[in-house]
Amino acid sequence: MHFKNLWLPNFGVTYLLEKGFSVRGKIGKGNSAPTNEEIRSSTQEFNVNLNPEYGWNKEVGIRKQFVNSFFVEANYFDFRLNDAIVRRQNEAGQEYFVNSGKTVQKGFEVLLESKNFDLKNDFFSQLKFRFSGSFYDFKFKNYQQNQNDFSGNDVTGVPRTTINSLLNFTFFKKLYVDYSHFYTSKIPLNDANSVWSESSLVGNIQFRFPVDFEKTRVNLYLQIQNLYNEDYVSGFDINAFGNRYYNPAAKRNFILGMKVDF
């Protein structure tokens, strides 16, 4: 295989409005060559017709620090991708990849993070949190497969909304609790957008407690994954043959362990 040379300029600017508050803008062209797994997928055939995907990205964003207590970052982007590489599956369940024309990818991303607050009491000692969200509008453009025109459809495998949260608590100055949530909106599972996943909200929690001996620390921990016993899929098979899109994730499960530091 031989890929032609590409000119890939990138320009960016950041302006400091005041201490701890900046705005930025960026415009650039990028490309992504197909990976070895995409060129020679599970069909065990070399796909010599697969081209790198490339496109222009425009982005604006802000960053704000609030009195060393909170940090906020927000970004909006508009990315126009050409020769997008999309996964498919044949009758034997083997995956292969094709270039799928053009996509228009617009999105807004936000992050809110706090410092570790010392609450100055023995029961509820410390608190820290982190929230992030992604809100996407990804569409196919000029995408036709055989007699089917999928232009205007949502890009396969991309949820419109994802929201993640992480809360870190400390009790009695020794018991550490990590409490997290992951929300994913419904996902189009094929290019025709005729099959969609259900939205899901998955919670996890972890308890950590150190026990000190003379020269040894034993860190005990307990993890509860899928806390609410949700039916969900951790990874879908996109454009799967015979509607075999789903790989069910584990129900509520527990992990108990320890780590010893000498």
Residue pairs with C-beta under 8 A, 6 or more apart in sequence:
1 39
1 48
1 50
3 33
3 51
3 52
6 29
6 31
6 52
6 54
7 29
8 28
8 29
8 30
8 31
9 28
9 29
10 26
10 27
10 28
10 29
10 30
11 26
11 27
11 28
12 24
12 25
12 26
12 27
12 28
13 24
13 25
13 26
14 22
14 23
14 24
15 22
15 23
15 24
16 22
17 23
20 64
20 65
20 66
21 62
21 63
21 64
21 65
22 62
22 63
23 60
23 61
23 62
24 60
24 61
24 62
24 63
25 59
25 60
25 61
26 57
26 58
26 59
26 60
27 56
27 57
27 58
27 59
28 56
28 57
29 54
29 55
29 56
29 57
30 54
30 55
30 57
31 52
31 53
31 54
31 55
32 52
32 53
32 54
32 85
33 52
34 47
34 50
34 51
34 52
34 85
34 97
38 47
38 50
38 85
38 97
39 46
39 47
39 50
40 46
40 47
41 47
41 94
41 95
41 96
41 97
42 94
42 95
42 96
43 90
43 94
43 95
43 96
45 96
47 96
47 97
49 99
50 85
50 97
50 98
50 99
51 83
51 99
52 83
53 81
53 82
53 83
53 84
53 85
53 99
54 81
54 82
54 83
55 79
55 80
55 81
55 82
56 79
56 80
57 77
57 78
57 79
57 80
58 77
58 78
58 79
59 75
59 76
59 77
59 78
60 75
60 76
61 73
61 74
61 75
61 76
62 72
62 73
62 74
63 71
63 72
63 73
64 71
64 72
64 73
65 71
66 72
68 115
69 114
69 115
69 117
70 112
70 113
70 114
70 115
71 111
71 112
71 113
71 114
72 110
72 111
72 112
73 110
73 111
74 108
74 109
74 110
74 111
75 108
75 109
75 110
76 106
76 107
76 108
77 105
77 106
77 107
77 109
78 104
78 105
78 106
79 104
79 105
79 106
80 102
80 103
80 104
80 105
81 102
81 103
81 104
81 105
82 101
82 102
83 99
83 100
83 101
83 102
84 99
84 100
84 101
84 102
84 103
84 155
85 97
85 98
85 99
85 100
86 97
86 98
86 99
86 100
86 156
86 191
86 238
86 239
87 95
87 96
87 97
87 157
87 238
87 239
88 95
88 96
88 97
88 98
88 239
89 95
89 96
89 237
89 239
89 240
89 241
89 244
90 96
90 241
91 241
91 242
92 241
93 240
93 241
93 244
95 237
100 140
100 143
100 145
100 191
101 140
101 141
101 142
101 143
101 144
102 140
102 141
102 142
102 143
103 138
103 139
103 140
103 141
103 143
103 155
104 138
104 139
104 141
105 136
105 137
105 138
105 139
105 155
106 136
106 137
106 138
107 134
107 135
107 136
107 137
107 138
108 134
108 135
109 132
109 133
109 134
109 135
110 132
110 133
111 130
111 131
111 132
112 129
112 130
112 131
112 132
113 129
113 130
113 131
114 127
114 128
114 129
114 130
115 128
116 126
116 127
116 128
116 168
117 126
117 127
117 128
118 125
118 126
119 125
119 126
119 127
122 172
122 173
123 171
123 172
124 169
124 170
124 171
125 170
125 171
125 172
125 173
126 168
126 169
126 170
127 167
127 168
127 169
127 170
128 167
128 168
129 165
129 166
129 167
129 168
130 164
130 165
130 166
131 163
131 164
131 165
131 166
132 163
132 164
132 165
133 161
133 162
133 163
133 164
134 161
134 162
134 163
135 160
135 161
136 158
136 159
136 160
136 161
137 160
138 154
138 155
138 158
139 152
139 153
139 154
139 155
140 150
140 151
140 152
140 153
140 154
140 155
140 191
141 151
141 152
142 151
143 149
143 150
143 151
143 153
143 191
144 150
144 151
145 191
148 191
148 192
150 191
150 192
150 193
153 188
153 191
153 192
153 193
154 160
154 188
154 193
155 188
156 188
156 189
156 190
156 191
156 238
156 239
157 187
157 188
157 189
157 236
157 238
158 187
158 188
159 184
159 185
159 186
159 187
160 185
160 186
161 183
161 184
161 185
162 182
162 183
162 184
162 185
163 181
163 182
163 183
164 180
164 181
164 182
164 183
165 180
165 181
166 178
166 179
166 180
167 177
167 178
167 179
167 180
168 176
168 177
168 178
168 179
169 176
169 177
169 179
170 176
170 177
171 177
174 209
174 210
175 207
175 208
175 209
176 207
176 208
176 209
177 205
177 206
177 207
177 208
178 204
178 205
178 206
178 208
179 203
179 204
179 205
180 203
180 204
180 205
181 201
181 202
181 203
181 204
182 200
182 201
182 202
182 203
182 204
183 199
183 200
183 201
183 202
184 199
184 200
185 199
186 196
186 197
186 198
186 199
187 196
187 197
187 236
188 195
188 196
189 195
189 196
189 197
189 236
189 238
189 239
189 240
189 245
190 238
190 239
190 240
190 245
191 239
195 243
195 245
197 233
197 236
197 245
197 246
198 232
200 230
200 231
200 232
200 233
201 228
201 230
202 226
202 227
202 228
202 230
202 232
203 226
203 227
203 228
203 230
204 223
204 224
204 225
204 226
204 227
205 223
205 224
205 227
206 221
206 222
206 223
206 224
207 221
207 222
207 223
208 219
208 220
208 221
209 219
209 220
209 221
210 217
210 218
210 219
210 220
211 217
211 218
211 219
211 220
212 218
215 262
216 260
216 261
216 262
217 260
217 261
218 258
218 259
218 260
218 261
219 258
219 259
219 260
219 261
220 257
220 258
221 255
221 256
221 257
221 258
221 259
222 254
222 255
222 256
223 254
223 255
223 256
224 252
224 253
224 254
225 250
225 252
225 253
225 254
225 255
226 232
226 249
226 250
226 251
226 252
226 253
227 252
228 252
229 251
229 252
231 248
231 251
232 248
232 249
233 246
233 247
233 248
233 249
234 247
234 249
235 247
236 245
236 246
236 247
237 244
237 245
237 246
237 247
238 245
